[in-house]
Amino acid sequence: MAGDRHRVVILGAGFGGLSAAKALAQAPVDVTVIDRRNYHLFQPLLYQVATAALSPSDIAAPIRAILRGQANSRVLLGRIEAVDRQARDVLLSDGRRIPFDTLVVATGARHAYFGHDEWEPVAPGLKKIEDAIDIRRRILLAFEKAEMTTDPAARQRLLTFAVIGAGPTGVELVGAIAELAKMAVAADFRDIDPRQARILLVEAADRALTSFPERLSAKAKKQLERLGVELLLGAKVTRCDEAGIEIEDGTGRHCIPAATVLWAAGVQASPAGKWLGVEGDRVGRVPVTPHLHLPDDPNLFVIGDTALVMGADGKQLPGVAPVAKQEGDYVARLVRLRLAGKRVKPFAYRNYGNLATIGRKAAVADFGWIRLSGTIAWLLWGVVHIFFLIGFRNRIFVLLSWLWAYFSFHRGSRLITGSDN
């Protein structure tokens, strides 16, 4: 890599950061990708690791392997400590300083508990492989402990699973847990019937999948109920602890004993605003211009879940993979054109549609001009996710795992690993 070329430093190797790095492959720049993990994670399928359908290695790929053929790039393993805007370098936690001419911040988001961070130990969210393994452990241990107890109340609590938040992640989680209980492990126990598990989806809004049209939300609700999921809509969670949850709805407050509580109700942006000395919105997203850079610095870009970007309709763009990928591609194109002395139009997101799966032969798809549900939507969801997976090996392994699960009704990753500490 030439030392006098334009230096592009990308923080984060998620969908946005990796898209930007790959799109700069032929540009006359030196690219440095920094991430605290050595792999890119395909987060849309993380819930399947959490529910024993896939192994972590099926949805992750080493960053170095992805970029190995890109001569103008390098990968650094490190945790971001600060960004020195005046010195134009990034400070890592081990003291290293990485200089840049252009900085792309794509560090994603984490769980948000709306002022109740004390809920996190008992209601984990799903953003990392470690989260998925922990959730898988909790779910599988609940069945094992239920098998060992003779106390009916304790057994019912152990067989109650509550997911808070009915967005795509929450809907996919409860659907997968329902299939796990009612099909995959249904015949594995002697003293309990996993099919009697109580699976709850708690949502403060009056419907699930509020980002989808009402008709598709209604379809999703019916498909979930067909799987045996109880939807508690218009219900706000007011307490969450080892005993279970307390909800408040139109009829008052109710306590629900549940051994497994999972959080899918909100996210908080990474500390990018703090690093850059910029005030974010209520969840920490950094406001950027239509060209995706800071208003006072055209060489500091923020993309993906970390950025507050408004669409053509005046609404905030959602924190989903397609948005991050398009933003990453756009920033790379803008950098290339700038170096060539050319101008580029503001970023414009192209919404190719929204997809959410509920379970076997059950999904919803909104493409604007056409809206689908059921088997066709489910097949489309599978094709899209296989296509966007990184790496031929991962695509083959995920496809084979899905085919095996479909025809055998079994899941091959039902391992209880990790520790209670």
C-alpha positions in Angstrom: 0.0 0.0 0.0 1.4 3.4 -1.0 2.1 5.7 1.9 1.2 8.9 0.0 -2.3 7.8 -1.2 -5.6 9.0 0.2 -6.2 7.0 3.5 -9.8 5.7 4.1 -10.3 4.3 7.6 -13.6 2.3 8.1 -14.7 1.6 11.7 -16.8 -1.5 11.7 -17.1 -4.5 9.4 -20.9 -4.9 9.4 -23.0 -4.5 6.3 -22.2 -0.8 5.8 -18.5 -0.9 6.5 -17.8 -4.0 4.5 -19.8 -2.7 1.6 -17.8 0.5 1.6 -14.5 -1.4 1.8 -15.3 -3.7 -1.1 -16.6 -0.9 -3.3 -13.2 0.9 -2.9 -11.3 -2.2 -4.3 -10.2 -0.4 -7.5 -10.0 3.1 -6.1 -6.6 4.9 -5.7 -6.9 4.8 -1.9 -5.5 2.8 1.0 -8.3 1.2 3.0 -8.0 0.2 6.7 -10.9 -1.7 8.3 -11.0 -1.7 12.1 -13.3 -4.0 14.0 -13.2 -5.4 17.5 -14.0 -8.9 16.1 -12.3 -10.7 13.3 -15.5 -11.7 11.5 -18.4 -10.3 9.6 -21.7 -11.4 11.1 -24.9 -11.9 9.0 -27.2 -10.6 11.7 -30.6 -11.3 10.0 -30.0 -15.0 10.7 -28.7 -14.6 14.2 -32.0 -15.6 15.7 -31.6 -19.0 14.0 -28.4 -19.5 16.0 -30.3 -18.5 19.2 -33.0 -21.1 18.4 -30.6 -24.0 17.5 -31.4 -24.0 13.8 -27.9 -22.9 12.7 -24.3 -22.9 14.1 -22.5 -19.6 14.5 -19.9 -20.4 11.8 -22.8 -20.7 9.3 -23.5 -17.0 9.4 -20.1 -15.5 10.0 -17.0 -15.1 7.9 -13.5 -13.9 8.7 -13.0 -10.3 7.6 -9.5 -11.0 6.4 -10.8 -13.8 4.2 -13.4 -11.6 2.7 -10.9 -8.9 1.8 -7.9 -11.1 1.1 -8.0 -10.4 -2.6 -8.2 -6.7 -2.2 -4.6 -5.3 -2.5 -5.4 -1.8 -1.3 -7.0 -2.9 2.0 -5.8 -4.1 5.4 -7.7 -5.3 8.5 -7.0 -4.4 12.1 -8.4 -6.0 15.2 -9.0 -3.3 17.8 -11.5 -1.5 20.0 -12.2 2.2 19.3 -11.4 4.5 22.2 -11.7 7.9 20.5 -11.5 9.9 17.3 -9.1 12.9 17.2 -10.7 15.1 14.6 -8.0 17.7 14.8 -5.1 15.2 14.5 -7.1 13.2 12.0 -6.5 9.8 13.6 -8.4 7.1 15.5 -7.2 6.1 18.9 -7.5 2.4 19.8 -7.8 1.0 23.3 -4.3 -0.5 23.1 -2.8 3.0 22.4 -2.4 2.6 18.6 -3.2 5.7 16.5 -4.5 5.1 13.0 -4.3 8.2 10.7 -7.0 9.0 8.2 -7.9 11.4 5.4 -11.5 10.1 5.2 -13.2 8.3 8.1 -16.3 6.1 7.7 -18.0 5.2 11.0 -20.2 2.1 10.7 -20.2 0.7 14.2 -23.8 -0.4 14.4 -26.1 -0.5 17.4 -26.7 -2.4 20.6 -29.7 -3.1 22.8 -31.7 -0.2 24.4 -33.8 -0.8 27.5 -35.4 2.7 27.7 -33.9 3.6 31.0 -34.1 0.1 32.5 -30.6 -1.2 31.9 -31.1 -3.4 35.0 -33.3 -5.6 32.8 -30.5 -6.7 30.5 -29.2 -9.6 32.7 -32.6 -11.3 32.7 -33.9 -10.2 29.3 -30.9 -10.4 26.9 -31.1 -8.9 23.4 -29.8 -10.3 20.2 -26.9 -8.5 18.4 -23.9 -10.7 18.8 -22.9 -14.3 18.4 -22.3 -14.4 22.2 -25.9 -13.2 22.7 -27.3 -15.9 20.4 -25.3 -18.7 22.2 -26.5 -17.4 25.6 -30.1 -17.3 24.4 -29.8 -20.8 23.0 -28.5 -22.0 26.3 -31.4 -20.3 28.2 -34.0 -21.8 25.9 -32.6 -25.4 25.9 -31.9 -25.3 29.7 -35.5 -24.3 30.3 -36.7 -27.6 28.8 -34.1 -29.6 30.7 -35.0 -28.0 34.0 -38.7 -28.4 33.4 -38.0 -32.2 32.8 -36.3 -32.4 36.2 -38.9 -30.6 38.3 -42.2 -32.1 39.7 -43.6 -28.8 40.9 -46.4 -27.8 38.4 -46.0 -24.1 39.0 -42.3 -24.2 38.5 -42.6 -26.4 35.4 -45.1 -23.9 33.9 -42.8 -21.0 34.6 -39.9 -22.9 33.0 -42.0 -23.6 29.9 -43.1 -20.0 29.5 -41.1 -18.0 27.0 -41.7 -14.2 26.7 -40.3 -12.1 23.8 -40.6 -8.3 24.3 -41.0 -6.4 21.1 -42.9 -7.4 18.0 -40.7 -6.0 15.2 -39.2 -8.4 12.7 -36.6 -9.8 15.3 -39.3 -10.5 17.9 -41.6 -12.1 15.4 -38.9 -14.3 14.0 -37.7 -15.3 17.5 -41.2 -16.4 18.8 -41.9 -18.2 15.6 -38.6 -20.1 15.8 -39.1 -20.9 19.5 -42.6 -22.2 18.7 -41.3 -24.5 16.0 -38.5 -25.7 18.3 -40.9 -26.6 21.1 -43.7 -28.0 19.0 -41.7 -29.9 16.4 -37.9 -30.1 16.9 -37.8 -31.2 20.6 -41.4 -32.4 20.9 -40.5 -36.1 21.2 -37.2 -35.7 23.1 -38.5 -35.6 26.6 -40.4 -38.1 28.8 -41.8 -36.2 31.7 -42.8 -33.0 29.9 -44.6 -32.2 26.6 -42.7 -29.3 25.0 -45.7 -28.7 22.8 -47.4 -27.3 25.9 -44.9 -24.5 26.2 -46.4 -21.1 26.5 -44.9 -18.6 24.1 -45.7 -14.9 24.4 -45.0 -11.9 22.2 -45.4 -8.7 24.1 -45.8 -5.4 22.2 -46.7 -1.9 23.4 -48.3 -1.0 20.0 -51.6 -2.3 18.9 -50.2 -4.6 16.2 -47.1 -6.6 15.4 -44.7 -5.6 12.6 -45.7 -1.9 12.6 -43.2 -1.2 9.7 -45.4 -3.4 7.5 -48.9 -2.5 6.1 -51.8 -3.3 8.4 -53.0 -6.1 6.2 -49.7 -7.9 6.4 -49.5 -7.3 10.2 -52.9 -9.0 10.5 -51.6 -12.0 8.3 -48.6 -12.3 10.5 -50.7 -12.3 13.6 -52.8 -15.2 12.3 -49.7 -17.1 11.3 -48.2 -16.7 14.8 -51.5 -17.7 16.4 -51.5 -20.8 14.2 -48.1 -21.7 15.7 -49.5 -21.3 19.2 -48.0 -17.9 20.0 -49.9 -15.6 22.3 -49.8 -12.0 21.2 -50.1 -9.5 24.0 -50.7 -6.2 22.1 -51.1 -2.8 23.6 -49.1 -4.2 26.6 -46.3 -2.2 28.2 -43.7 -4.0 30.2 -43.3 -2.4 33.7 -41.1 -4.9 35.4 -38.7 -7.6 34.3 -36.8 -9.9 36.7 -35.9 -13.5 37.5 -39.5 -14.3 38.3 -40.9 -13.1 34.9 -42.5 -9.9 33.7 -45.2 -7.5 34.7 -47.2 -5.8 31.9 -49.7 -3.0 31.9 -52.6 -3.0 29.4 -56.1 -1.6 29.2 -57.3 -3.9 32.0 -54.6 -3.1 34.5 -51.3 -4.7 35.6 -50.6 -8.4 35.3 -47.6 -10.5 36.4 -46.6 -13.4 34.1 -44.1 -16.0 35.5 -41.6 -16.8 32.8 -38.1 -18.3 33.1 -37.0 -17.1 29.7 -37.4 -13.5 28.7 -35.9 -12.1 25.6 -35.6 -8.5 24.5 -36.3 -7.3 20.9 -37.9 -3.9 21.7 -35.3 -1.4 20.8 -31.7 -0.5 19.9 -29.1 2.1 21.0 -26.5 3.4 18.6 -22.8 2.9 19.2 -20.9 5.7 21.0 -20.0 7.3 17.7 -21.5 10.6 18.7 -19.2 10.7 21.8 -16.1 9.8 19.7 -16.9 12.6 17.2 -18.1 15.2 19.7 -21.5 15.3 18.1 -24.9 15.2 19.9 -27.0 12.3 18.7 -30.8 11.8 18.9 -32.5 10.1 21.8 -30.9 6.7 20.9 -27.5 8.1 20.0 -27.8 8.2 16.2 -25.6 10.8 14.6 -27.3 13.4 12.3 -25.6 13.6 8.9 -26.1 15.6 5.7 -27.8 14.1 2.6 -24.3 13.1 1.5 -23.9 11.1 4.8 -21.1 13.1 6.3 -21.1 15.4 9.3 -22.4 18.9 8.6 -19.1 20.5 9.6 -16.7 17.9 8.1 -17.2 16.5 4.6 -14.6 13.8 5.2 -16.3 12.2 8.3 -19.0 9.9 7.2 -21.5 8.0 9.5 -23.6 5.2 8.0 -25.8 2.3 9.0 -27.5 2.0 12.4 -25.2 4.7 13.8 -26.5 7.4 11.5 -29.7 9.4 11.5 -30.6 9.6 7.8 -33.9 10.9 6.4 -35.5 9.4 3.4 -37.2 11.1 0.4 -40.5 10.9 2.3 -39.1 12.8 5.3 -39.1 9.8 7.5 -36.0 8.3 9.1 -34.5 5.4 7.3 -34.8 2.1 9.2 -31.8 0.3 10.7 -31.8 -2.6 8.4 -29.1 -4.3 6.3 -30.2 -3.0 2.9 -30.0 0.6 4.1 -26.5 0.1 5.5 -25.2 -1.7 2.3 -26.5 1.0 0.0 -25.0 3.7 2.3 -21.7 2.0 2.2 -21.7 1.7 -1.6 -22.7 5.4 -1.8 -19.9 6.6 0.4 -17.3 4.6 -1.6 -18.6 6.1 -4.9 -18.6 9.6 -3.4 -14.9 9.2 -2.3 -13.9 7.9 -5.8 -15.7 10.7 -7.6 -14.3 13.4 -5.3 -10.8 12.2 -6.0 -11.5 12.4 -9.7 -12.8 16.0 -9.2 -16.4 15.1 -9.8 -19.6 15.9 -7.9 -22.1 13.3 -6.7 -25.8 13.6 -6.0 -27.2 13.2 -2.4 -27.8 9.7 -1.2 -31.2 8.2 -2.2 -32.3 4.9 -0.7 -34.0 2.4 -2.9 -36.4 0.3 -1.0 -36.7 -3.0 -2.7 -39.1 -4.4 -0.1 -39.4 -5.7 3.5 -39.5 -9.3 4.5 -40.2 -11.1 7.8 -40.5 -14.8 8.4 -42.7 -16.3 11.0 -42.0 -20.0 10.6 -42.4 -23.0 8.3 -44.2 -21.8 5.1 -45.2 -18.6 7.0 -43.8 -15.1 6.2 -44.8 -11.7 4.9 -43.3 -9.6 2.1 -44.0 -6.0 1.2 -42.6 -4.9 -2.1 -44.9 -1.8 -2.4 -46.4 -2.8 -5.7 -47.2 -6.3 -4.4 -47.7 -7.7 -0.9 -47.4 -11.4 -0.2 -47.8 -13.8 2.7 -47.6 -17.5 3.4 -45.5 -20.0 1.4 -44.5 -17.8 -1.5 -43.3 -15.0 0.9 -41.4 -17.7 2.9 -39.6 -19.0 -0.1 -38.7 -15.5 -1.2 -37.4 -14.8 2.2 -35.2 -17.9 2.1 -33.8 -17.1 -1.4 -33.0 -13.5 -0.5 -31.2 -14.5 2.7 -29.2 -17.2 1.0 -28.2 -14.8 -1.8 -27.0 -12.1 0.6 -24.9 -14.4 2.8 -21.2 -13.9 2.4 -19.2 -16.9 1.2 -20.1 -19.9 -0.9 -19.5 -22.3 2.1 -22.0 -20.4 4.3 -24.6 -20.4 1.6 -24.3 -24.2 1.1 -24.3 -25.0 4.8 -27.3 -22.8 5.6 -29.2 -24.2 2.6 -28.4 -27.8 3.6 -29.4 -27.1 7.3 -32.7 -25.6 6.2 -33.4 -28.6 3.9 -32.6 -31.0 6.7 -34.8 -29.2 9.2 -37.6 -28.9 6.7 -37.8 -32.6 5.9 -36.7 -34.1 9.2 -38.4 -31.5 11.6 -35.1 -31.6 13.6 -32.5 -29.0 14.4 -28.9 -30.0 14.5 -27.4 -27.3 16.7 -29.1 -28.1 20.0 -26.0 -27.8 22.1 -26.0 -26.3 25.6 -22.6 -24.5 25.8 -21.1 -21.8 27.9 -21.6 -21.3 31.6 -24.1 -19.8 34.0 -21.6 -17.0 35.0 
